[in-house]
Amino acid sequence: MSKAEYSYPEDEFDVPSNPDVPRGVHRAPRSAWSRWWPFLLVLVLAPALAFAAVNYASRNGDLPALPGTSDSPSSEADGGAETPDDTASDGATAPTDGATEEAPDDAETAAAPDLSTPVEVLNAAKISGLAGTQADKLTAAGFTAVTTGNFTGTAPDASVVYYAAEDQKATAELVGSTLGVPTATLSPTDAGTGISVVLVTNPDA
């Protein structure tokens, strides 16, 4: 409807009292500060709240464990401690073969045959020249103190080699093996100061 068709007279609502007063809703333009202050508030409050939260959690021990760390304070010390190295047990060197070998027995060394031991060959078989023949065998074997004679007294049942001391056993056995007399007996009384061979029979027969 145009104004010309309007049949009613103008009233107070049609004509404002002050023509300079703006009609309708009017808002003043907003300043820059009113647009930016909410963002600035967030930028200030957010770090402050985060710092307060971390401070509170650290005092109460509620901070989560960082990756790669252990809950146990002694884990680092335990982890760094070396286990007893195999080099400690392996480090003890085994004795060499030479060290494990037993030292030669002094008794065995002393028991080596002594060809300078006096040896007396006695004829108890009443066979002429028997003692001399057997004595020659001992001399040929390397004995250096061999004598001969005839046996007196009660003759043993079989030919025998008597020796006076234990350290002469090896020498007496060598005498017996040289002459073919298998028996060697420890008897200081019958052996005298060395070795005595009593021939009851001819060992070569």
C-alpha positions in Angstrom: 0.0 0.0 0.0 1.4 3.4 -0.9 1.4 6.4 1.2 -1.2 8.0 -1.1 -3.7 5.2 -0.5 -3.2 5.5 3.3 -6.5 7.1 4.6 -5.5 7.6 8.2 -3.8 10.7 9.5 -0.3 10.5 10.8 0.1 10.0 14.4 3.0 10.0 16.9 4.1 6.6 15.7 4.4 7.7 12.1 6.4 10.9 12.8 9.2 10.6 15.4 9.7 13.5 17.8 13.4 13.9 16.8 14.1 13.3 13.1 17.8 12.9 13.9 17.2 9.9 16.1 18.0 6.7 14.2 15.1 4.4 13.5 15.1 0.7 14.2 17.7 -1.4 16.1 21.2 0.2 16.1 24.4 -1.2 17.5 27.6 0.7 18.0 30.7 -0.8 16.2 32.8 -3.2 18.3 36.3 -2.2 19.3 39.4 -4.5 18.5 39.9 -5.2 22.2 36.4 -6.6 22.6 37.2 -9.1 19.7 40.6 -10.3 20.9 40.4 -10.4 24.7 38.8 -13.9 24.9 41.7 -15.4 22.9 44.2 -13.6 25.1 42.5 -14.9 28.2 42.7 -18.5 26.9 46.4 -18.1 26.0 47.2 -16.9 29.6 45.0 -19.3 31.5 45.8 -22.5 29.7 49.6 -22.6 30.5 48.9 -21.5 34.1 46.3 -24.3 34.6 48.7 -26.9 33.0 51.6 -25.8 35.2 49.4 -25.9 38.3 48.2 -29.4 37.4 51.7 -30.8 36.8 52.9 -29.2 40.1 50.1 -30.8 42.0 50.6 -34.2 40.4 54.4 -34.2 41.0 53.9 -33.5 44.7 51.4 -36.4 45.1 53.5 -38.8 43.1 50.8 -39.3 40.5 53.0 -38.6 37.4 53.0 -41.4 34.9 56.3 -43.2 34.4 58.2 -42.0 31.4 58.9 -44.5 28.6 62.1 -46.4 29.1 62.2 -45.8 32.9 61.7 -48.4 35.6 59.5 -48.1 38.7 62.2 -49.6 40.8 65.0 -47.1 41.8 67.5 -49.9 42.0 66.7 -51.2 38.5 69.5 -49.1 37.0 72.0 -50.3 39.5 70.8 -53.9 39.1 70.9 -53.6 35.3 74.4 -52.2 35.3 75.8 -54.8 37.6 77.7 -57.4 35.8 76.8 -60.9 36.3 79.7 -63.1 37.4 81.5 -63.3 34.2 82.4 -66.7 32.7 85.7 -65.2 32.5 85.9 -65.3 36.4 85.3 -69.1 36.4 87.0 -69.4 33.0 89.8 -67.2 34.2 91.1 -69.9 36.5 93.4 -71.6 34.2 93.5 -75.4 34.3 96.8 -76.8 35.4 99.0 -77.8 32.5 99.6 -81.4 31.7 103.1 -81.0 33.2 101.6 -79.7 36.5 99.2 -82.6 36.8 101.8 -85.3 36.3 103.0 -86.7 39.6 106.5 -86.0 40.5 108.7 -89.1 40.3 108.7 -91.0 43.5 112.0 -90.8 45.4 111.6 -94.4 46.4 111.4 -95.4 42.8 114.4 -93.3 41.9 116.4 -94.9 44.7 115.2 -98.4 43.6 117.0 -98.2 40.3 119.5 -101.1 39.9 122.9 -100.2 41.2 125.5 -102.3 39.2 128.2 -101.4 41.7 126.4 -103.3 44.6 128.6 -106.2 45.8 127.2 -109.5 44.6 128.4 -112.9 45.9 127.6 -116.0 44.0 127.6 -119.2 46.2 127.6 -122.7 44.9 125.3 -125.0 46.9 124.7 -127.5 44.1 128.2 -129.1 44.3 128.6 -128.6 40.6 132.2 -127.7 39.8 132.6 -124.2 38.2 128.9 -123.4 38.6 129.5 -120.2 40.7 132.2 -118.9 38.3 130.1 -119.4 35.2 127.1 -117.5 36.7 129.4 -114.8 38.0 130.7 -114.2 34.4 127.1 -113.6 33.3 126.7 -110.8 35.9 130.0 -109.2 34.9 128.9 -109.3 31.3 125.7 -107.6 32.3 127.6 -104.7 33.8 128.0 -105.6 37.5 131.4 -104.5 38.8 131.7 -106.1 42.2 131.0 -109.8 41.7 132.6 -112.6 43.8 132.2 -116.4 44.0 132.3 -119.0 46.8 130.9 -122.3 48.1 127.8 -122.3 50.2 128.1 -123.7 53.8 125.3 -124.5 56.1 121.7 -125.6 55.3 120.9 -124.9 51.7 117.5 -123.6 50.7 115.1 -125.8 48.8 115.6 -123.8 45.6 118.0 -121.2 44.2 117.4 -117.8 45.7 118.8 -114.2 45.6 119.0 -112.6 49.0 119.3 -108.8 49.4 120.1 -106.8 52.6 117.9 -103.6 52.3 114.7 -102.6 50.6 116.5 -100.1 48.3 118.5 -103.1 46.8 115.3 -104.9 45.6 115.6 -103.7 42.0 119.3 -104.7 41.9 118.5 -108.1 43.3 115.7 -108.7 40.8 118.1 -107.7 38.0 120.6 -110.3 39.3 117.9 -113.0 39.4 116.6 -112.2 35.9 120.2 -112.3 34.6 120.9 -115.7 36.1 117.5 -117.2 35.7 116.7 -117.3 39.4 113.1 -116.0 39.9 113.1 -115.7 43.7 114.5 -112.6 45.4 114.1 -112.4 49.2 114.9 -109.6 51.7 117.2 -111.2 54.3 120.0 -109.1 55.8 121.3 -112.2 57.6 121.8 -114.2 54.5 122.7 -111.3 52.2 125.5 -109.8 54.3 126.3 -106.3 53.2 125.1 -106.6 49.6 123.5 -109.3 47.5 124.0 -113.0 47.9 123.0 -115.7 45.3 122.7 -119.3 46.5 122.6 -121.7 43.6 121.0 -125.0 44.5 120.7 -126.2 40.9 122.3 -125.1 37.6 120.0 -122.4 36.2 121.1 -123.2 32.7 120.1 -126.9 32.9 
